[in-house]
Amino acid sequence: MNIVVCVKYVPDMAAQPRFTADHRADRAGGQLSELDEYAVEQALRVADTVPGTHVTHLTVGPPPAAEALRRALAMGGDAAVHVSDDAVAGSDAPATALILAAALRRLTPDLVLCAMASTDGGTSLVPAMLAEHLEWPQLTFAAEMTLDEGGIVQIRREAAGEVRHLAAELPAVVSVTDRIGDPRYPSFKGIMAAKKKPLDTLTLADLGVPADRVGPAARTVVDGITARPPRAAGTIVPAEGEGGRRLADFLSTQKFI
C-alpha cells in the first residue's frame, strides 16, 4: 500500500498574524498545520497494521516548508516530497490542488490523506479538488476510517446532527477531522531518524505544471488587508433588579432576539 499525506506549512497560529507587503501571510517561524497531524496519524496507523505500507508526506511551499515535512517524518513515515518554486508564491486553493495533483500522479499512491482544512486558509477545498483532478472518489470529513483487504476504504462522517457511513474503492482521496484520533508525539528517536529520511525537492518544470496557471495567475487575489479593530469595552449591568429587562433590551437592540 502506497499512501501520500498532503501537509501544509502554516504561520504560527498562536502568534499575532503578520503579512508581507504583497498581502501574503508571513510564514517566518511557521509550523506543520496542526490539523495535518491527524491525517499523518491515520497513515501511520495503516502502516502499523498493513505490512509493506509506504508513507510519503507531500507539501507545496517555500524552502522553509521543509520543516513541516521533517515534523511529519519525525512522527513517522518513509519519505517526503517538497514542491518548491518561486512561481508558486501567491497560489490559491485551485492552484495548489493543481500542483499537488501533478505530484500525486508522479507518486502513484493508492490512498491520499488530507486534513479537513488548513489552520490558516480553512477553506476545506483542496481534498475535493484533488479528487476532481485525479478522477478518484473522495470521502471527506472522516471521523473514523478503516481499510479492508478488498481495497475498500470506509469512513464515518459526523455532520449536522447525523452520522453517515461511506465507502469507496481505492485509489481514493480521504480528508479527516480532528475527531478521528489523537496524533502521536514525535519521539527523540523519530526526530533523529527524520533527519536521514529522503526528502526530494521538485519544481513546477519537474511536474510539467505551467507557471502561468499558478502564483500571480491564481483565480483569487487579495487586494488589501485590514487589521481587526480592538475589542470594545463591554456593558456592565448592575444587579439592582433591572438586570433581566436591560439584558433583554440589549439583545433586542443588537437583533440577537
C-alpha positions in Angstrom: 0.0 0.0 0.0 1.3 3.4 -1.0 -0.1 6.3 1.0 0.6 10.0 0.4 -0.3 12.6 3.1 -0.7 16.1 1.9 0.5 18.6 4.5 1.0 22.4 4.7 3.5 24.8 6.3 1.5 27.5 8.0 2.2 30.5 10.2 2.2 30.0 13.9 -1.5 30.4 14.7 -0.7 31.3 18.4 1.3 34.4 17.3 0.0 37.7 16.0 -0.7 37.3 12.3 1.7 39.1 10.0 1.6 39.8 6.3 4.1 40.7 3.6 3.9 43.9 1.5 2.2 42.0 -1.2 -0.6 40.8 1.1 0.6 37.3 1.7 0.8 35.5 5.0 4.2 35.9 6.6 5.2 32.3 7.3 8.5 33.1 9.1 8.7 30.8 12.1 5.9 28.6 10.7 5.0 25.1 11.5 3.2 22.0 10.3 -0.6 22.7 10.3 -2.0 21.2 13.4 -4.9 19.6 11.6 -2.5 17.8 9.3 -1.1 15.8 12.2 -4.4 13.9 12.3 -4.0 12.9 8.6 -0.4 11.8 9.3 -1.6 9.7 12.3 -4.1 7.9 10.2 -1.5 7.0 7.6 0.8 5.7 10.3 -1.9 3.6 11.8 -2.5 1.9 8.4 1.3 1.4 8.2 1.3 -0.2 11.6 -1.3 -2.8 10.6 -0.8 -3.3 6.8 2.7 -4.9 6.1 4.6 -3.2 3.3 2.8 0.1 3.5 4.9 3.1 2.3 4.0 6.6 3.6 5.1 9.7 1.8 4.4 13.3 3.0 3.9 15.9 0.3 3.8 19.7 0.5 3.9 22.8 -1.7 5.6 25.8 -0.3 8.7 28.0 0.1 12.0 26.5 1.2 11.2 26.7 5.0 8.2 24.4 4.3 10.7 21.5 4.5 10.4 22.0 8.3 6.8 20.9 8.2 7.8 17.7 6.3 10.6 17.0 8.8 8.0 17.3 11.6 5.7 14.8 9.8 8.6 12.5 9.2 9.5 12.7 12.9 6.0 11.4 13.7 6.6 8.6 11.2 6.6 7.7 7.5 9.3 6.8 5.0 9.9 9.8 2.7 8.8 13.3 1.8 8.4 15.4 -1.3 8.6 19.2 -1.4 7.4 21.1 -4.4 9.2 24.4 -4.1 9.3 27.0 -6.9 9.4 30.8 -6.8 6.5 30.8 -9.3 4.2 29.1 -6.7 4.1 32.1 -4.3 0.6 33.6 -4.1 -1.2 30.4 -5.2 -4.8 29.9 -4.0 -6.6 26.6 -3.4 -7.3 25.7 -7.0 -3.6 26.4 -8.0 -2.4 24.4 -5.0 -4.6 21.5 -5.9 -3.3 21.6 -9.5 0.3 21.3 -8.3 -0.4 18.6 -5.7 -2.4 16.6 -8.3 0.6 16.7 -10.6 2.9 15.5 -7.8 0.5 12.7 -6.9 0.4 11.4 -10.4 4.1 11.1 -10.2 4.0 9.3 -6.8 1.1 6.9 -7.9 -0.5 6.4 -4.4 -3.3 4.0 -3.5 -4.6 6.4 -0.9 -4.3 10.2 -0.4 -4.9 11.5 3.1 -5.6 15.2 3.9 -6.7 17.2 6.8 -10.3 18.6 6.8 -8.7 22.1 6.3 -5.5 24.0 6.9 -5.3 26.1 10.0 -4.5 29.3 8.0 -6.8 29.2 5.0 -9.5 27.0 6.4 -11.3 26.5 3.0 -11.6 22.7 3.0 -11.4 22.9 -0.8 -8.2 21.1 -1.7 -9.2 17.5 -1.0 -12.2 17.7 -3.2 -10.2 19.5 -5.9 -7.6 16.8 -5.8 -10.2 14.1 -6.3 -11.5 16.0 -9.3 -8.1 16.4 -10.9 -7.3 12.7 -10.3 -10.8 11.5 -11.2 -10.9 9.5 -8.0 -13.6 9.1 -5.4 -13.5 11.3 -2.4 -14.5 10.7 1.2 -14.4 13.9 3.2 -14.6 14.9 6.9 -13.9 11.4 8.2 -14.3 11.0 12.0 -13.3 7.3 11.6 -11.6 5.4 8.8 -11.0 1.7 8.1 -9.5 -0.3 5.3 -10.4 -3.8 4.3 -8.4 -6.4 2.5 -10.5 -5.9 -0.7 -9.2 -2.4 -1.3 -12.2 -0.6 0.2 -11.8 2.4 2.4 -14.8 3.2 4.7 -15.4 6.3 6.8 -17.9 7.6 9.4 -18.8 11.2 8.9 -20.5 13.3 11.6 -22.2 16.4 10.4 -25.4 18.5 11.1 -26.6 16.1 13.8 -26.4 13.0 11.7 -23.9 10.2 11.1 -23.1 8.8 7.6 -21.2 5.7 6.7 -19.5 6.0 3.3 -17.2 3.7 1.3 -15.1 3.8 -1.9 -12.7 1.7 -3.8 -9.1 2.6 -3.9 -7.4 4.7 -5.1 -9.3 7.4 -3.3 -8.8 10.8 -1.5 -9.8 11.0 2.1 -9.9 14.0 4.4 -10.1 13.6 8.2 -11.3 15.7 11.1 -9.7 16.2 14.5 -12.2 13.6 15.9 -10.5 10.7 14.2 -7.9 10.1 16.9 -5.1 11.9 18.7 -1.9 12.2 16.8 1.2 10.7 18.3 4.1 12.9 19.6 7.4 12.6 17.8 9.9 10.6 19.9 13.6 11.6 20.2 14.4 8.6 18.1 11.8 9.7 15.5 13.2 13.2 15.4 16.8 11.9 14.8 15.6 9.4 12.2 13.7 12.1 10.3 16.9 13.9 9.5 18.1 10.9 7.5 14.9 10.1 5.6 14.8 11.1 1.9 13.2 14.5 1.2 13.1 15.2 -2.5 12.5 18.7 -3.9 10.6 19.2 -7.2 9.9 22.3 -9.3 7.0 23.1 -11.5 9.1 22.1 -14.5 9.7 18.7 -13.0 5.9 18.2 -12.7 5.0 19.8 -16.1 2.8 22.5 -14.5 2.8 25.8 -16.4 3.9 28.7 -14.3 1.1 30.8 -15.8 -1.5 28.7 -14.1 -0.3 29.3 -10.5 1.1 32.0 -8.3 0.1 35.5 -9.5 -2.2 33.8 -12.1 -4.3 32.3 -9.3 -8.1 32.7 -9.6 -8.4 34.7 -6.4 -6.3 37.7 -5.4 -6.0 39.6 -2.1 -6.3 43.3 -2.8 -5.9 44.5 0.7 -5.8 43.6 4.4 -7.4 45.5 7.3 -6.5 44.7 10.9 -9.3 43.6 13.2 -10.4 46.6 15.3 -9.6 46.5 19.0 -12.2 44.9 21.2 -14.7 47.4 22.5 -15.4 47.7 26.2 -18.4 45.7 27.4 -21.6 47.0 29.1 -21.9 46.3 32.8 -25.4 45.9 34.1 -25.6 46.3 37.9 -27.6 43.7 39.8 -30.3 46.2 41.0 -33.4 44.3 40.0 -33.5 45.5 36.4 -30.8 43.2 35.0 -33.1 40.9 33.2 -35.0 43.6 31.4 -31.9 45.6 30.5 -30.3 42.4 29.1 -33.4 41.7 27.0 -33.4 45.3 25.7 -29.7 45.0 24.8 -30.2 41.7 23.0 -33.2 43.1 21.1 -31.2 46.3 20.1 -28.4 44.1 18.7 -31.0 41.9 16.9 -30.0 38.8 18.8 -33.6 38.2 19.7 
